[in-house]
Amino acid sequence: MIKKILYCTTSVYLSKTANYIQVNNMISAFENKNIEVYSIFKVIKKFKHKKARLHLIESSEAKISHYIYLLKASWKSITISNKKKCDIIYTRSITIAFICQIFGKIPVAVELHGPFSSKLEILFAKFLAKKKILFFCITKPLIKYIKLHVKNCECIHAPDAHSSKIVKLSNLENYYTNWSSKYKPKVGYFGLLNNQKGQKIIEGLLKYCDYARFYIYTLNSFKNNSPNLFGSGNLSYDKSLIKMNEMDFLLLTIVPQKTPRDISSFTSPLKLYEYSATGKVIIASNIPVLKEELGNEKVFFSENTVVDFCNSIKMLSKSNVIRKRISRAEIQLARQSTW
């Protein structure tokens, strides 16, 4: 039985990224099971803290600093896990797992969210597979990808989860009724916004979809003068969760970029589960990984064009039957996907 875990992350401590939020939620989940978690995080600037099990390593955004961090974090993982007599070293980094397996004495496990970044990582993964190290993969397509490159590896399907408060059905009664033809639904997007996240689709919606009110809250800079944009900016994580519940529809746009490190074919976004907890219909990009993970009933799929997303918003506004069916399926998904 596992009583102590050394969790070596590549996340920047206290950042607003999904990576940090996921890791922090997972650590809390372990601790709720009375498991001691010793964590290692990256920081851009040193600062003092009073958490005995938290260890911070100063780094920067430069590429060379990332590799230096991997080496420092690996060494710290080995020393702390030995000193504290941990049962396992858990990480999202193939490189950290490889170094800890070579030089450490504690068993290792790896959580994967995307493709290998290099041929060297594939070699590291093959070595780990021979040592019977477990690979926890966030989606089924990722498992297929890993097994294609690493024969005889042990993969476990471990989809993401959330810690959001799940809406009560009684709070959605008005949402399930017929809406006036004059009503303009509130459509929200939350999180990082770039080409892979569907920025061009969002910009097109703001330009052409004048029968909806849009609220775009991103981690990066986003400026748009569209009269259809009713709210934007950078919210704290807690405020984002509150704002999601105020929307009528939530956008989950993902556009594959066909680059070596593109995660679009393997992704299971955290906000999918946070969105589902609101019971508001998610309008998602129709990409294979989401179809395979969710089926056809848990979100409303749209092709990756501005026209299709516009038509989806219009149709959902007119059909309370579809809204109710998908909303209830999402709530069920949220209940099955908590930490």
Disulfide bonds with the S-S distance in Angstrom:
none
